[in-house]
């Protein structure tokens, strides 16, 4: 199930942080809905890829660890599409994941903070148009940095940058920037 020592370590850290965090009440719980701009590089020579828009939505929460640090996690549905072009034939690949953020939130004040860590991206589906064969789907551990900022008591925005090493044997170096509307239940 888990291929690398890094993934095993992330799972162990998540389990430990979750147990510690549940002893304290959540700093916030909320719903995120937003868009992202996704790009990747093809492994094969002569294949050009283009940037795609995608969606992300789900639940997030922050659990205090210290006065200014919180464990930020949740459950997000994330699309990571890629369009590849070779010899003027375009093929759109659709990769869908269930992401579990494993991030540390540094609270700057009551209205915002910055975070960093990884998303445990569990492959939900992979498909492509005009392929004729099934697309390999694999899980991943993209690095993510971002910020969460409230502009009203229960509304805010979450902006982030994500870097993913490899989608599957066909695509690598995934990058994404995104912005999600955050509705919190404090």
Beta strands, then each sheet from edge to edge (+ up, - down):
strand 1: 26-42
strand 2: 48-50
strand 3: 52-64
strand 4: 69-79
strand 5: 82-86
strand 6: 89-109
strand 7: 112-128
strand 8: 140-152
strand 9: 155-166
strand 10: 171-184
sheet 1: 2+ 5- 6+ 4- 3+ 1- 10+ 9- 8+ 7-
end
